[in-house]
């Protein structure tokens, strides 16, 4: 271990759940530090700093501001564990200089994914490649996705204005600077559901631009991509984050997410096209899809397009249950599903993800 480096965990008295510490010990030695007794060496010898304090406590907050302002701290990745996903806590963590954050307790693999990326600085490297416009769009949209899914899971408002504004930023960034660096940065996100939705959003915007969609339609497909899996907000995490094969009963719960998505968006008076995407993106032309077993022309063009992008993202994203496909193999696989997917649209989508010489 170089230079006796360690992971510093800064806590205060309110903390009860410390199970993540055993996970962190797999990487480095752990230095536990009370927020009122953090030393200079604690900071300077840290490979990562984990902060788990009450961000609503003025005393803890003032002390934390002093620690985070230290020049020696600024080059050290800092991982905040939030008590809840509230606007106040998110703003506090971001303002203080959090490199990343998550609500804790969370699934073990979410925690270790973030920690490993911070140690290896994969996230930092990916984000450095982004233009200013891309970085701003990604920061805003990721937080909007997190807040939207959180609110949906709690039965709270799913803000149309925030979602649409963030999607406009995505459209602007994609038009100006393309898709590749954007996707590289998205792929570093720890939450598989959020990552999947953001990937779908990016591909749909790029596809819309390729076929000459107008600004209003680009916003619609971006929103559709971002929210197509909103129903997964209602799936228990033990099923949603399960790394082994689902049981038949768990599959039934998982396959109910289009129904839940329709309920969530209908209750918030979303556009019919967006509701249609959330409700039917798993339908297949031959009637083998779910939840309604739609056939052929019963499936709208926009839903057919989202279905293609959804499957492509599933096949090419990192998966715990099987090897990741290359983009070329994924397109080949999708073209073989000619009875289920619109082959004309698959062929039209191909240039978005494959260079001309592939």
C-alpha positions as YAML, in Angstrom:
chain: A
units: angstrom
residues:
- id: 1
  name: UNK
  ca: [0.00, 0.00, 0.00]
- id: 2
  name: UNK
  ca: [1.77, 3.18, -1.12]
- id: 3
  name: UNK
  ca: [2.70, 5.79, 1.49]
- id: 4
  name: UNK
  ca: [0.37, 4.19, 4.11]
- id: 5
  name: UNK
  ca: [-2.63, 5.58, 2.27]
- id: 6
  name: UNK
  ca: [-6.11, 4.83, 3.53]
- id: 7
  name: UNK
  ca: [-9.79, 5.60, 3.12]
- id: 8
  name: UNK
  ca: [-10.89, 8.20, 5.64]
- id: 9
  name: UNK
  ca: [-14.46, 7.90, 6.89]
- id: 10
  name: UNK
  ca: [-15.77, 11.13, 8.44]
- id: 11
  name: UNK
  ca: [-18.79, 10.57, 10.69]
- id: 12
  name: UNK
  ca: [-20.76, 12.24, 13.44]
- id: 13
  name: UNK
  ca: [-22.82, 10.89, 16.33]
- id: 14
  name: UNK
  ca: [-26.09, 10.36, 14.47]
- id: 15
  name: UNK
  ca: [-24.75, 7.54, 12.29]
- id: 16
  name: UNK
  ca: [-26.15, 4.07, 13.00]
- id: 17
  name: UNK
  ca: [-25.69, 2.03, 9.81]
- id: 18
  name: UNK
  ca: [-21.99, 1.45, 9.18]
- id: 19
  name: UNK
  ca: [-22.16, -1.82, 7.23]
- id: 20
  name: UNK
  ca: [-20.38, -0.26, 4.25]
- id: 21
  name: UNK
  ca: [-17.14, -0.01, 6.24]
- id: 22
  name: UNK
  ca: [-16.55, -3.75, 5.86]
- id: 23
  name: UNK
  ca: [-16.97, -3.35, 2.08]
- id: 24
  name: UNK
  ca: [-14.50, -0.46, 1.99]
- id: 25
  name: UNK
  ca: [-11.93, -2.59, 3.87]
- id: 26
  name: UNK
  ca: [-11.59, -4.74, 0.76]
- id: 27
  name: UNK
  ca: [-9.80, -1.81, -0.92]
- id: 28
  name: UNK
  ca: [-7.69, -0.01, 1.71]
- id: 29
  name: UNK
  ca: [-7.20, 0.39, 5.41]
- id: 30
  name: UNK
  ca: [-9.97, 2.44, 7.02]
- id: 31
  name: UNK
  ca: [-9.35, 5.49, 9.15]
- id: 32
  name: UNK
  ca: [-12.45, 6.42, 11.17]
- id: 33
  name: UNK
  ca: [-12.53, 10.09, 12.09]
- id: 34
  name: UNK
  ca: [-15.08, 12.01, 14.10]
- id: 35
  name: UNK
  ca: [-15.98, 15.20, 12.28]
- id: 36
  name: UNK
  ca: [-14.64, 17.28, 15.19]
- id: 37
  name: UNK
  ca: [-11.28, 15.52, 15.33]
- id: 38
  name: UNK
  ca: [-10.24, 15.06, 11.69]
- id: 39
  name: UNK
  ca: [-6.47, 15.54, 11.42]
- id: 40
  name: UNK
  ca: [-4.31, 16.94, 8.65]
- id: 41
  name: UNK
  ca: [-2.78, 13.49, 8.14]
- id: 42
  name: UNK
  ca: [-6.25, 11.91, 7.86]
- id: 43
  name: UNK
  ca: [-6.85, 14.09, 4.82]
- id: 44
  name: UNK
  ca: [-3.44, 14.08, 3.14]
- id: 45
  name: UNK
  ca: [-3.03, 10.28, 3.34]
- id: 46
  name: UNK
  ca: [-6.52, 9.58, 1.94]
- id: 47
  name: UNK
  ca: [-7.07, 7.87, -1.40]
- id: 48
  name: UNK
  ca: [-10.82, 8.54, -0.95]
- id: 49
  name: UNK
  ca: [-12.80, 10.38, 1.72]
- id: 50
  name: UNK
  ca: [-16.22, 9.02, 2.68]
- id: 51
  name: UNK
  ca: [-18.50, 11.54, 4.40]
- id: 52
  name: UNK
  ca: [-21.44, 10.31, 6.46]
- id: 53
  name: UNK
  ca: [-22.70, 13.18, 8.59]
- id: 54
  name: UNK
  ca: [-26.00, 14.95, 9.22]
- id: 55
  name: UNK
  ca: [-26.08, 17.66, 6.58]
- id: 56
  name: UNK
  ca: [-28.97, 19.31, 8.43]
- id: 57
  name: UNK
  ca: [-26.90, 19.85, 11.58]
- id: 58
  name: UNK
  ca: [-25.34, 23.36, 11.48]
- id: 59
  name: UNK
  ca: [-22.41, 22.34, 13.70]
- id: 60
  name: UNK
  ca: [-21.49, 19.36, 11.52]
- id: 61
  name: UNK
  ca: [-22.03, 21.40, 8.38]
- id: 62
  name: UNK
  ca: [-19.76, 24.25, 9.50]
- id: 63
  name: UNK
  ca: [-16.97, 21.86, 10.43]
- id: 64
  name: UNK
  ca: [-17.37, 19.97, 7.17]
- id: 65
  name: UNK
  ca: [-17.07, 23.21, 5.20]
- id: 66
  name: UNK
  ca: [-13.68, 23.81, 6.84]
- id: 67
  name: UNK
  ca: [-12.48, 20.31, 5.97]
- id: 68
  name: UNK
  ca: [-13.69, 20.43, 2.37]
- id: 69
  name: UNK
  ca: [-12.08, 23.84, 1.85]
- id: 70
  name: UNK
  ca: [-8.58, 22.56, 2.66]
- id: 71
  name: UNK
  ca: [-6.31, 22.84, -0.41]
- id: 72
  name: UNK
  ca: [-4.97, 19.33, 0.30]
- id: 73
  name: UNK
  ca: [-8.51, 17.91, 0.10]
- id: 74
  name: UNK
  ca: [-9.41, 19.26, -3.33]
- id: 75
  name: UNK
  ca: [-7.57, 16.58, -5.33]
- id: 76
  name: UNK
  ca: [-9.00, 13.72, -3.23]
- id: 77
  name: UNK
  ca: [-12.28, 12.09, -4.41]
- id: 78
  name: UNK
  ca: [-14.98, 12.60, -1.79]
- id: 79
  name: UNK
  ca: [-17.99, 10.28, -1.54]
- id: 80
  name: UNK
  ca: [-21.04, 11.52, 0.40]
- id: 81
  name: UNK
  ca: [-23.52, 9.06, 1.94]
- id: 82
  name: UNK
  ca: [-26.84, 10.89, 2.23]
- id: 83
  name: UNK
  ca: [-29.55, 10.20, 4.77]
- id: 84
  name: UNK
  ca: [-32.29, 10.83, 2.19]
- id: 85
  name: UNK
  ca: [-32.60, 12.00, -1.37]
- id: 86
  name: UNK
  ca: [-33.86, 15.48, -0.57]
- id: 87
  name: UNK
  ca: [-33.10, 18.62, -2.53]
- id: 88
  name: UNK
  ca: [-31.48, 20.12, 0.57]
- id: 89
  name: UNK
  ca: [-29.02, 17.24, 1.07]
- id: 90
  name: UNK
  ca: [-28.16, 16.99, -2.62]
- id: 91
  name: UNK
  ca: [-27.50, 20.73, -2.86]
- id: 92
  name: UNK
  ca: [-25.41, 20.67, 0.32]
- id: 93
  name: UNK
  ca: [-23.27, 17.75, -0.89]
- id: 94
  name: UNK
  ca: [-22.77, 19.27, -4.34]
- id: 95
  name: UNK
  ca: [-21.95, 22.71, -2.97]
- id: 96
  name: UNK
  ca: [-19.42, 21.26, -0.54]
- id: 97
  name: UNK
  ca: [-17.62, 19.55, -3.41]
- id: 98
  name: UNK
  ca: [-18.84, 15.94, -3.43]
- id: 99
  name: UNK
  ca: [-17.26, 13.91, -6.24]
- id: 100
  name: UNK
  ca: [-20.18, 11.49, -6.03]
- id: 101
  name: UNK
  ca: [-22.95, 10.60, -3.60]
- id: 102
  name: UNK
  ca: [-25.67, 8.08, -2.92]
- id: 103
  name: UNK
  ca: [-28.44, 7.55, -0.40]
- id: 104
  name: UNK
  ca: [-27.33, 5.05, 2.23]
- id: 105
  name: UNK
  ca: [-28.21, 2.25, 2.99]
- id: 106
  name: UNK
  ca: [-28.07, 1.14, -0.64]
- id: 107
  name: UNK
  ca: [-27.28, -2.16, -2.41]
- id: 108
  name: UNK
  ca: [-23.71, -3.29, -1.74]
- id: 109
  name: UNK
  ca: [-22.81, -3.32, -5.42]
- id: 110
  name: UNK
  ca: [-23.92, 0.31, -5.86]
- id: 111
  name: UNK
  ca: [-21.61, 1.34, -3.02]
- id: 112
  name: UNK
  ca: [-18.64, -0.69, -4.25]
- id: 113
  name: UNK
  ca: [-19.16, 0.43, -7.86]
- id: 114
  name: UNK
  ca: [-18.87, 4.10, -6.86]
- id: 115
  name: UNK
  ca: [-15.96, 3.47, -4.52]
- id: 116
  name: UNK
  ca: [-14.00, 1.47, -7.09]
- id: 117
  name: UNK
  ca: [-14.54, 4.13, -9.74]
- id: 118
  name: UNK
  ca: [-13.40, 6.88, -7.37]
- id: 119
  name: UNK
  ca: [-10.26, 4.95, -6.46]
- id: 120
  name: UNK
  ca: [-9.48, 4.23, -10.10]
- id: 121
  name: UNK
  ca: [-10.67, 7.70, -11.14]
- id: 122
  name: UNK
  ca: [-12.63, 6.22, -14.05]
- id: 123
  name: UNK
  ca: [-15.41, 8.76, -13.59]
- id: 124
  name: UNK
  ca: [-12.98, 11.66, -13.49]
- id: 125
  name: UNK
  ca: [-11.23, 10.51, -16.67]
- id: 126
  name: UNK
  ca: [-14.52, 10.09, -18.54]
- id: 127
  name: UNK
  ca: [-15.88, 13.45, -17.44]
- id: 128
  name: UNK
  ca: [-12.67, 15.27, -18.39]
- id: 129
  name: UNK
  ca: [-13.38, 14.47, -22.03]
- id: 130
  name: UNK
  ca: [-16.75, 16.25, -21.95]
- id: 131
  name: UNK
  ca: [-17.25, 19.72, -23.34]
- id: 132
  name: UNK
  ca: [-18.70, 22.33, -21.00]
- id: 133
  name: UNK
  ca: [-22.12, 21.96, -22.62]
- id: 134
  name: UNK
  ca: [-22.03, 18.15, -22.29]
- id: 135
  name: UNK
  ca: [-20.88, 18.30, -18.70]
- id: 136
  name: UNK
  ca: [-23.62, 20.71, -17.69]
- id: 137
  name: UNK
  ca: [-26.27, 18.63, -19.48]
- id: 138
  name: UNK
  ca: [-25.08, 15.41, -17.86]
- id: 139
  name: UNK
  ca: [-24.85, 16.87, -14.35]
- id: 140
  name: UNK
  ca: [-28.35, 18.30, -14.52]
- id: 141
  name: UNK
  ca: [-30.02, 15.35, -16.22]
- id: 142
  name: UNK
  ca: [-28.52, 12.70, -13.94]
- id: 143
  name: UNK
  ca: [-29.75, 14.52, -10.87]
- id: 144
  name: UNK
  ca: [-33.17, 14.99, -12.46]
- id: 145
  name: UNK
  ca: [-33.36, 11.25, -13.25]
- id: 146
  name: UNK
  ca: [-32.40, 10.37, -9.67]
- id: 147
  name: UNK
  ca: [-34.93, 12.80, -8.21]
- id: 148
  name: UNK
  ca: [-37.67, 11.72, -10.61]
- id: 149
  name: UNK
  ca: [-37.31, 8.02, -9.79]
- id: 150
  name: UNK
  ca: [-37.06, 8.76, -6.09]
- id: 151
  name: UNK
  ca: [-40.20, 10.90, -6.14]
- id: 152
  name: UNK
  ca: [-42.08, 8.30, -8.18]
- id: 153
  name: UNK
  ca: [-41.17, 5.60, -5.66]
- id: 154
  name: UNK
  ca: [-42.59, 7.76, -2.85]
- id: 155
  name: UNK
  ca: [-45.76, 8.78, -4.68]
- id: 156
  name: UNK
  ca: [-44.53, 12.38, -4.97]
- id: 157
  name: UNK
  ca: [-44.74, 14.73, -7.95]
- id: 158
  name: UNK
  ca: [-42.83, 13.80, -11.11]
- id: 159
  name: UNK
  ca: [-41.94, 17.27, -12.39]
- id: 160
  name: UNK
  ca: [-42.57, 17.69, -16.11]
- id: 161
  name: UNK
  ca: [-40.74, 21.03, -16.20]
- id: 162
  name: UNK
  ca: [-37.51, 19.65, -14.70]
- id: 163
  name: UNK
  ca: [-37.48, 16.59, -16.96]
- id: 164
  name: UNK
  ca: [-38.22, 18.56, -20.14]
- id: 165
  name: UNK
  ca: [-35.67, 21.27, -19.31]
- id: 166
  name: UNK
  ca: [-32.95, 18.69, -18.68]
- id: 167
  name: UNK
  ca: [-33.81, 16.91, -21.94]
- id: 168
  name: UNK
  ca: [-33.48, 20.20, -23.83]
- id: 169
  name: UNK
  ca: [-29.93, 20.44, -22.45]
- id: 170
  name: UNK
  ca: [-29.24, 16.92, -23.74]
- id: 171
  name: UNK
  ca: [-30.54, 17.83, -27.19]
- id: 172
  name: UNK
  ca: [-28.36, 20.95, -27.25]
- id: 173
  name: UNK
  ca: [-25.24, 19.06, -26.09]
- id: 174
  name: UNK
  ca: [-25.73, 16.24, -28.60]
- id: 175
  name: UNK
  ca: [-26.28, 18.68, -31.46]
- id: 176
  name: UNK
  ca: [-23.13, 20.60, -30.57]
- id: 177
  name: UNK
  ca: [-20.67, 17.90, -29.51]
- id: 178
  name: UNK
  ca: [-22.02, 14.50, -30.55]
- id: 179
  name: UNK
  ca: [-22.69, 11.32, -28.60]
- id: 180
  name: UNK
  ca: [-19.48, 9.35, -27.97]
- id: 181
  name: UNK
  ca: [-17.96, 11.19, -24.99]
- id: 182
  name: UNK
  ca: [-21.44, 11.58, -23.49]
- id: 183
  name: UNK
  ca: [-21.96, 7.80, -23.56]
- id: 184
  name: UNK
  ca: [-18.51, 7.10, -22.11]
- id: 185
  name: UNK
  ca: [-19.36, 9.28, -19.11]
- id: 186
  name: UNK
  ca: [-22.85, 7.80, -18.65]
- id: 187
  name: UNK
  ca: [-21.44, 4.28, -18.60]
- id: 188
  name: UNK
  ca: [-19.55, 5.11, -15.40]
- id: 189
  name: UNK
  ca: [-22.75, 5.72, -13.43]
- id: 190
  name: UNK
  ca: [-23.25, 3.20, -10.63]
- id: 191
  name: UNK
  ca: [-27.04, 2.79, -10.81]
- id: 192
  name: UNK
  ca: [-27.95, 0.43, -13.65]
- id: 193
  name: UNK
  ca: [-31.51, 1.76, -14.04]
- id: 194
  name: UNK
  ca: [-30.46, 5.41, -14.25]
- id: 195
  name: UNK
  ca: [-27.57, 4.50, -16.55]
- id: 196
  name: UNK
  ca: [-29.90, 2.56, -18.84]
- id: 197
  name: UNK
  ca: [-32.43, 5.40, -19.06]
- id: 198
  name: UNK
  ca: [-29.76, 7.99, -19.80]
- id: 199
  name: UNK
  ca: [-28.18, 5.80, -22.47]
- id: 200
  name: UNK
  ca: [-31.58, 5.30, -24.11]
- id: 201
  name: UNK
  ca: [-32.18, 9.03, -23.96]
- id: 202
  name: UNK
  ca: [-28.86, 9.81, -25.67]
- id: 203
  name: UNK
  ca: [-29.31, 7.24, -28.42]
- id: 204
  name: UNK
  ca: [-32.86, 8.38, -29.14]
- id: 205
  name: UNK
  ca: [-31.79, 12.02, -29.47]
- id: 206
  name: UNK
  ca: [-28.96, 11.06, -31.81]
- id: 207
  name: UNK
  ca: [-31.31, 8.84, -33.83]
- id: 208
  name: UNK
  ca: [-33.86, 11.67, -34.05]
- id: 209
  name: UNK
  ca: [-31.19, 14.03, -35.34]
- id: 210
  name: UNK
  ca: [-30.08, 11.46, -37.91]
- id: 211
  name: UNK
  ca: [-33.58, 11.26, -39.42]
- id: 212
  name: UNK
  ca: [-34.13, 15.03, -39.26]
- id: 213
  name: UNK
  ca: [-36.65, 15.29, -36.40]
- id: 214
  name: UNK
  ca: [-37.67, 18.81, -35.37]
- id: 215
  name: UNK
  ca: [-36.89, 20.32, -31.97]
- id: 216
  name: UNK
  ca: [-40.23, 19.40, -30.39]
- id: 217
  name: UNK
  ca: [-39.91, 15.78, -31.52]
- id: 218
  name: UNK
  ca: [-36.32, 15.62, -30.25]
- id: 219
  name: UNK
  ca: [-37.49, 16.74, -26.84]
- id: 220
  name: UNK
  ca: [-40.26, 14.14, -26.90]
- id: 221
  name: UNK
  ca: [-37.93, 11.22, -27.71]
- id: 222
  name: UNK
  ca: [-35.44, 12.44, -25.10]
- id: 223
  name: UNK
  ca: [-38.16, 12.53, -22.44]
- id: 224
  name: UNK
  ca: [-39.45, 9.16, -23.63]
- id: 225
  name: UNK
  ca: [-35.99, 7.64, -23.26]
- id: 226
  name: UNK
  ca: [-35.46, 9.16, -19.83]
- id: 227
  name: UNK
  ca: [-38.83, 7.99, -18.50]
- id: 228
  name: UNK
  ca: [-39.49, 4.74, -20.37]
- id: 229
  name: UNK
  ca: [-38.54, 2.68, -17.29]
- id: 230
  name: UNK
  ca: [-40.07, 4.99, -14.66]
- id: 231
  name: UNK
  ca: [-42.25, 2.08, -13.53]
- id: 232
  name: UNK
  ca: [-39.11, 0.40, -12.15]
- id: 233
  name: UNK
  ca: [-39.26, 2.95, -9.34]
- id: 234
  name: UNK
  ca: [-41.94, 0.70, -7.85]
- id: 235
  name: UNK
  ca: [-39.91, -2.54, -8.00]
- id: 236
  name: UNK
  ca: [-38.31, -3.64, -4.68]
- id: 237
  name: UNK
  ca: [-34.54, -3.14, -4.79]
- id: 238
  name: UNK
  ca: [-33.91, -6.77, -3.82]
- id: 239
  name: UNK
  ca: [-35.44, -7.71, -7.20]
- id: 240
  name: UNK
  ca: [-34.29, -4.74, -9.26]
- id: 241
  name: UNK
  ca: [-30.66, -5.09, -8.13]
- id: 242
  name: UNK
  ca: [-30.55, -8.90, -7.98]
- id: 243
  name: UNK
  ca: [-27.37, -10.26, -9.60]
- id: 244
  name: UNK
  ca: [-28.55, -13.86, -10.01]
- id: 245
  name: UNK
  ca: [-31.39, -15.23, -12.15]
- id: 246
  name: UNK
  ca: [-34.86, -14.07, -11.17]
- id: 247
  name: UNK
  ca: [-37.45, -16.57, -9.96]
- id: 248
  name: UNK
  ca: [-40.71, -16.87, -11.96]
- id: 249
  name: UNK
  ca: [-42.45, -14.82, -9.27]
- id: 250
  name: UNK
  ca: [-39.78, -12.11, -9.45]
- id: 251
  name: UNK
  ca: [-40.05, -12.02, -13.24]
- id: 252
  name: UNK
  ca: [-43.78, -11.29, -12.87]
- id: 253
  name: UNK
  ca: [-42.99, -8.39, -10.53]
- id: 254
  name: UNK
  ca: [-40.36, -7.06, -12.95]
- id: 255
  name: UNK
  ca: [-42.69, -7.33, -15.94]
- id: 256
  name: UNK
  ca: [-45.26, -5.18, -14.17]
- id: 257
  name: UNK
  ca: [-43.11, -2.04, -14.52]
- id: 258
  name: UNK
  ca: [-44.78, -0.86, -17.77]
- id: 259
  name: UNK
  ca: [-48.14, -0.92, -15.99]
- id: 260
  name: UNK
  ca: [-46.69, 1.02, -13.06]
- id: 261
  name: UNK
  ca: [-45.06, 3.46, -15.48]
- id: 262
  name: UNK
  ca: [-48.42, 4.13, -17.13]
- id: 263
  name: UNK
  ca: [-50.04, 4.74, -13.74]
- id: 264
  name: UNK
  ca: [-47.28, 7.11, -12.59]
- id: 265
  name: UNK
  ca: [-47.29, 9.22, -15.76]
- id: 266
  name: UNK
  ca: [-51.07, 9.19, -16.24]
- id: 267
  name: UNK
  ca: [-51.52, 10.48, -12.70]
- id: 268
  name: UNK
  ca: [-49.19, 13.38, -13.50]
- id: 269
  name: UNK
  ca: [-50.98, 14.21, -16.80]
- id: 270
  name: UNK
  ca: [-48.04, 13.51, -19.09]
- id: 271
  name: UNK
  ca: [-48.37, 13.59, -22.88]
- id: 272
  name: UNK
  ca: [-50.08, 10.52, -24.34]
- id: 273
  name: UNK
  ca: [-47.00, 9.63, -26.41]
- id: 274
  name: UNK
  ca: [-44.77, 9.54, -23.28]
- id: 275
  name: UNK
  ca: [-47.31, 7.39, -21.45]
- id: 276
  name: UNK
  ca: [-47.49, 5.09, -24.47]
- id: 277
  name: UNK
  ca: [-43.68, 4.67, -24.39]
- id: 278
  name: UNK
  ca: [-43.63, 3.81, -20.69]
- id: 279
  name: UNK
  ca: [-46.57, 1.42, -21.04]
- id: 280
  name: UNK
  ca: [-45.60, -0.44, -24.22]
- id: 281
  name: UNK
  ca: [-41.82, -0.40, -24.81]
- id: 282
  name: UNK
  ca: [-41.72, -4.18, -24.23]
- id: 283
  name: UNK
  ca: [-44.40, -4.99, -26.81]
- id: 284
  name: UNK
  ca: [-43.37, -7.03, -29.88]
- id: 285
  name: UNK
  ca: [-44.80, -6.96, -33.41]
- id: 286
  name: UNK
  ca: [-45.76, -10.63, -33.24]
- id: 287
  name: UNK
  ca: [-47.75, -10.18, -30.03]
- id: 288
  name: UNK
  ca: [-45.17, -11.92, -27.80]
- id: 289
  name: UNK
  ca: [-44.41, -8.81, -25.74]
- id: 290
  name: UNK
  ca: [-45.95, -7.52, -22.52]
- id: 291
  name: UNK
  ca: [-48.03, -6.25, -20.78]
- id: 292
  name: UNK
  ca: [-50.82, -6.09, -23.39]
- id: 293
  name: UNK
  ca: [-49.64, -8.42, -26.15]
- id: 294
  name: UNK
  ca: [-50.06, -5.73, -28.83]
- id: 295
  name: UNK
  ca: [-49.62, -6.82, -32.45]
- id: 296
  name: UNK
  ca: [-48.30, -5.01, -35.54]
- id: 297
  name: UNK
  ca: [-49.95, -1.65, -36.17]
- id: 298
  name: UNK
  ca: [-51.25, -1.55, -32.60]
- id: 299
  name: UNK
  ca: [-47.70, -0.48, -31.68]
- id: 300
  name: UNK
  ca: [-46.94, 3.14, -32.58]
- id: 301
  name: UNK
  ca: [-43.81, 4.16, -34.50]
- id: 302
  name: UNK
  ca: [-42.35, 6.00, -31.50]
- id: 303
  name: UNK
  ca: [-42.83, 2.96, -29.26]
- id: 304
  name: UNK
  ca: [-41.22, 0.72, -31.91]
- id: 305
  name: UNK
  ca: [-38.21, 3.05, -31.95]
- id: 306
  name: UNK
  ca: [-37.88, 3.16, -28.16]
- id: 307
  name: UNK
  ca: [-38.18, -0.64, -28.04]
- id: 308
  name: UNK
  ca: [-35.22, -0.97, -30.41]
- id: 309
  name: UNK
  ca: [-33.07, 1.44, -28.39]
- id: 310
  name: UNK
  ca: [-34.14, -0.22, -25.14]
- id: 311
  name: UNK
  ca: [-33.03, -3.65, -26.38]
- id: 312
  name: UNK
  ca: [-29.79, -2.28, -27.80]
- id: 313
  name: UNK
  ca: [-28.91, -0.70, -24.43]
- id: 314
  name: UNK
  ca: [-29.73, -3.95, -22.62]
- id: 315
  name: UNK
  ca: [-27.48, -5.96, -24.93]
- id: 316
  name: UNK
  ca: [-24.49, -3.59, -24.87]
- id: 317
  name: UNK
  ca: [-24.45, -2.32, -21.28]
- id: 318
  name: UNK
  ca: [-22.44, -4.10, -18.55]
- id: 319
  name: UNK
  ca: [-24.51, -6.93, -17.14]
- id: 320
  name: UNK
  ca: [-24.13, -9.14, -14.07]
- id: 321
  name: UNK
  ca: [-26.00, -12.01, -15.73]
- id: 322
  name: UNK
  ca: [-24.04, -12.41, -18.95]
- id: 323
  name: UNK
  ca: [-21.36, -11.04, -21.29]
- id: 324
  name: UNK
  ca: [-21.79, -7.65, -22.90]
- id: 325
  name: UNK
  ca: [-22.35, -7.65, -26.65]
- id: 326
  name: UNK
  ca: [-20.50, -5.42, -29.06]
- id: 327
  name: UNK
  ca: [-22.64, -2.88, -30.89]
- id: 328
  name: UNK
  ca: [-22.23, -4.82, -34.13]
- id: 329
  name: UNK
  ca: [-23.33, -8.11, -32.54]
- id: 330
  name: UNK
  ca: [-26.29, -6.39, -30.90]
- id: 331
  name: UNK
  ca: [-27.50, -4.98, -34.23]
- id: 332
  name: UNK
  ca: [-27.05, -8.39, -35.84]
- id: 333
  name: UNK
  ca: [-29.09, -9.97, -33.06]
- id: 334
  name: UNK
  ca: [-31.85, -7.39, -33.41]
- id: 335
  name: UNK
  ca: [-32.03, -7.84, -37.18]
- id: 336
  name: UNK
  ca: [-32.63, -11.55, -36.57]
- id: 337
  name: UNK
  ca: [-35.73, -10.59, -34.54]
- id: 338
  name: UNK
  ca: [-37.58, -9.47, -37.68]
- id: 339
  name: UNK
  ca: [-40.91, -10.89, -36.48]
- id: 340
  name: UNK
  ca: [-40.66, -8.91, -33.26]
- id: 341
  name: UNK
  ca: [-38.85, -5.68, -34.14]
- id: 342
  name: UNK
  ca: [-39.31, -3.26, -37.03]
- id: 343
  name: UNK
  ca: [-36.35, -4.23, -39.25]
- id: 344
  name: UNK
  ca: [-36.56, -0.98, -41.23]
- id: 345
  name: UNK
  ca: [-36.11, 1.02, -38.03]
- id: 346
  name: UNK
  ca: [-33.28, -1.25, -36.81]
- id: 347
  name: UNK
  ca: [-31.42, -0.62, -40.08]
- id: 348
  name: UNK
  ca: [-32.07, 3.12, -39.78]
- id: 349
  name: UNK
  ca: [-30.74, 3.06, -36.19]
- id: 350
  name: UNK
  ca: [-27.58, 1.18, -37.15]
- id: 351
  name: UNK
  ca: [-25.50, 4.27, -38.22]
- id: 352
  name: UNK
  ca: [-26.09, 5.84, -34.78]
- id: 353
  name: UNK
  ca: [-24.03, 3.13, -33.10]
- id: 354
  name: UNK
  ca: [-21.80, 1.78, -35.89]
- id: 355
  name: UNK
  ca: [-19.31, 3.57, -38.09]
- id: 356
  name: UNK
  ca: [-19.78, 3.35, -41.85]
- id: 357
  name: UNK
  ca: [-17.00, 0.82, -42.26]
- id: 358
  name: UNK
  ca: [-18.54, -1.72, -39.87]
...
